[in-house]
């Protein structure tokens, strides 16, 4: 109980430190006092631009994307009662990215700044609705995960086809960026476009907390104590779809972080899905901010994509979690 009580404040403090570090570090590091002055509007014009127009929006974008994916992953794991469930594994992220890249392919994103985020959120909602229908029809969680993997594979194949048919190198570059995932060059305007959707998805998911706790008893027992299973599925799917689609609209596909954070948090909160939602969101946001700092500091000829780094870190952890379940440790 002591650990759980201090978990959220400690994670929040760590997130604030990581965001401050993201403002400090880059191709040219800034002294802490100059960053503080820039944040307070008392620095030179150049430093003010670096902090407020480049580093802070990028760090906040990474945090919001991580928080949305961590919260969605924790909620989906609670709904399906399986630690392998996550928007990326279930195909939600890939479907959202397919919808976003389709708008880029046809040039629809040029008509309005709202086209791409709405397309990504619509794609995520369609995928999560399909999974919700599948969850009603099948009682096997393994079958549901396999359906999600198939959905992800189909979306990946469709994106590959779109890339193959790209009309010019510029649209191809934009689409590849969405597939690989990145928060480079994000602005407060970009964040403002998707933040309402992330916030709405988070609020919906947080309203499902009691239901997620009840589901730990099993669906029959939860139904017996008054839980409306259909409403629980719909709300969880809707919230995860909104949050995931908005995160894809902001950063493209970022995989596996929605698995890693909830898995690390779960033992600290007594394996209660309801109590894991907020700390999973904070830890996931922290992980992505730190990963993006690493992306900027790694000396490479061209900057690595955040989605690639997240997958390199998260995929081995995913395999480890799967092996633990196979060995009967979960």
N, C-alpha and C positions, 0 to 999 in steps of 0.2 A: 504493500500500500504506500509506503514511503517513496519508493521509486516512481510509482504511478503518479503520485501527487506532484512531484517536482519535474516530471517528464516534459510536460508542455512548456512550462516557463524556461527550462534549460534549452529545449529545442528552439524556442522562439529567440532566446538570447543568441544562440549559435547562428541562427539564420540572419539576425541583424549584423553580427560580426562578419559573416560571409559576404553579405551585401556591401558592407563597408570595405572589406578586403577587395571586392570586385572593383570598387571605385579607385582603390590604391594601385592595383596591379594591371599591367598591360605591356605593350611594346616599350613604353616609357613609364616607369613607376613615378608616382607622385608622393611627396611626403604627407604624412597623416594630417599635419596641421593645415596644409594647402587644400586637402580634400574637404576638411571640415569647413574651411573658409569658403570653398566653392559651394558646398551644400547650403551654407548660410547666405550665399550671394555676395560674399565679400572678397572673392578672389579675382585675379586678372581675367580678362575676357577669354583668353585661350583656355585656361584651366576650367573656367565655368562651362565652356562648350564641351570639353572632354568629359567632364563629370556628368553634366545634366543632359547632354545630347547623345553621348555615345555609351559610356560605361554604366551609368545608373539604369537607363531604360533596358539595356541588354541584360543586366543582372536581375532586374525585376521581371522581365519576360521569362528568364530561365526559372525563377522561383515560382511564378504563377503556373507555368507549364508543369513543373514538377509537382506542385501542390495539387493541381487538378488531376494528374495521373495517379498520384499516391492515394488521394481520397477515393477516386473511382475504383482503383484496384482493391483497396480495403473493403469497399462496399460490395463489389462483385464477389470477392472471396467470401464475405459473410453471407451473401445471398445464396451462392452455390455451395458453400461450406467446403471449399477447396482452395488451398493456398497457391495453386497454379493458375487460378483465374486472374485475368488482367486484361485491360482493353487491347493491348497489343497482341497477346496470345489468342484472344477470342476474335480477332479480325476487325475490331471496331476502329482502331487507328488506321489500318490499311484501307478500309472502306472510306473513311473520312478523307484520307490522302488522295484516294482515287477520285472522289468527287471534286476535291480542290484542284488537282492537276487537270481534270477535264475542263474546268473553267479557264485554266491557263492555256490549254491546247486550243480551245475555240475562241480565245481572246475575250471571253465574257468578263473577266476580272477587270478589264480596262474601263468598263462602263460605270462601275461604282465600286467604292472601297468595301461595300457590304456584300458584294457578290461572293467573294471567295470564302469569308467566314461562314456565311449562311449555307453555302454549298457543302463545306466541310462538316458543319453541324448536322445538316440533313443526311449526309452520308453516314455519319456516326449513329444517328437515330434510326435509320433504316436497318443498319447492322444489328443494333441492340434490340430492336423490335423483332427481327428475325430470330435472334437468340432467345428472346423471351418466349416466343411461340414454340421454339424447339424445347425450351425448358419445361413448358406445360405438357408437351407431348411425350417427352422421355423422362424417365426417372433416374437415368444414369448420368452422373456428372462427367464421367470419362467420355461418353458419347457426345455430350454438349461441348466439351473441349475439342474433340475431334471435328465437330461441325465448325467450331470457331477457327480451327487450323485450316480447314478446307476453305472457309470464307476468306481467310487471310491470303491463302495461296491463289484463289481466284482473283482477288483484288490486285495482288502482286503481278499476276500474269496480264491483267488488263492494263495496269500501269506500264508494264514493259512494252505492250503493244502500242500504247500511246506514245511512249518514248521513241519507238521504232518509226512511227509515222510523223514525228515532230516536223512541222513545216520549215523551221529555221533554227540555227544554233542558239538564238537568244531564248526562244520559248523552251528549247531543250534544257538549257542551263537553269531556267526558272523551275522547271519540273523536277530536275535532278535535285535541286536544293530542297524542295519539299519532301522528296523521298528520303533524303539522307538526314534531314532535320538540322536546323540551325536557328540561333537567335541573333546572329550577327546583323547589324544595321537595323535593329528594331527600334522604333520610336515610341514615345508616349501616345501618339495617335494610333499606332498599331495596337498597343495595349488597351487603349480606350475602346476600340472596336469590339474586342473579344471579352473584355472584363465582365460586362453585364451577363454574358452567357455562362462564363465560369462561375460567377457569383450565384446565379439562379440555379445552376446545376449543383453547386455546393450546398445551397440552402435545402434543395429537395433531398439530397442524400442525407443531410443531417436530420431531416425529419423522419428518416427510416431507421433511426438508431435503435429504438425499442424493438422494432420488428426483427432487426438483425440479431439482437440478443436473444429474442424468443426462438429464432431459428436454430440456435445451438442445441435446443432440446429435440430437434427433428421437426419435420413439417406437420406430422399428425399431432404431436404435442402442442406445437405452436398454434395450430388451428383450434385445438381444444381449449386453449386459454384466450381465444377471441381474436387471434391475428387473421386479418384478411390477406391470404397468400397472394391472390391475384393483384390486389392493390399494392402489396409490398413489391412484387416483381415489377409492376408497371412503374412505380415511383423510382425504384433503384435503377431500372433500365433508362428511364427518362433522364434522371440526374447524371448518370454516368455518360450517357450519350451527349448531353449538352456540354459537360465539362471536357470530355475527350475531344469532341468536335472543335470546340473553341481552342483547345491546346494545339491541335493539328493546324488550325487556321493561323495560329501565331508562330509556330515553330516547325511544322512538318511532323514527320513520324519520329517519336522518341520511344524506343522500346525498352521493356524489362524493368524500368524504374518503378512501375506500379506493382511489381511483384516483390522486389527486393525490400523496399521500405516497410510494407505491411508485415513481411515475414520477420524482419528484425524487431519490429515493435510488438508483435503479438505476445511473446513471452513476458514482456514488461508490463502488460495490462491484464494478465491473467487469461489470455486467449479469449477475451471478450471483444467481438467485432465492433460493438458500439463505441467502446472506449479506445479502439485503435484508429478510428477515422481521422481525428484531428492530428494526433502525433504522426500518423503515417503521411498526412499531407505536409506537415512541417519537415519531416525527415526527407521526404522525396524532393521537396523544394530545395532543401539544404544540399542534397547530393547533386542536383543539377547545377546549382550555382557554383559549387566547388569544381564540378566537371567542366563547366564553361571557363572557369579561371584557368584550369589546366589546359584547355584547348587554346587559350590565348598565349599561354606561356611556353608550350611545347615548341621547340625550335624546328619548324618545318618550312619548306619552300612555299607551301600554300596552307592556309589554316584548315585544320581538321574540322569535320562536321560534328556537332554535338551528339547527334543521333548515333553516329558511328562509335564515338567514345562510350556513350551510355550502353550500347549493345555489347561492346568489348568487355565492359565491367559486369553488366547484368546477365549476359548469357551464361557464363560459368556458374553464377549464383543460382540461376534458374535450373541448370543441370543438377547442381548440388541439392536443391530443394526437392527435385523430382526423385533423386536417388535416395534421399531421406525417407520420402513417402514409400518408395519401393521397398526399403528395408524395414518399414513399419515403425519408424521413429515418430511419425506425426500422430 
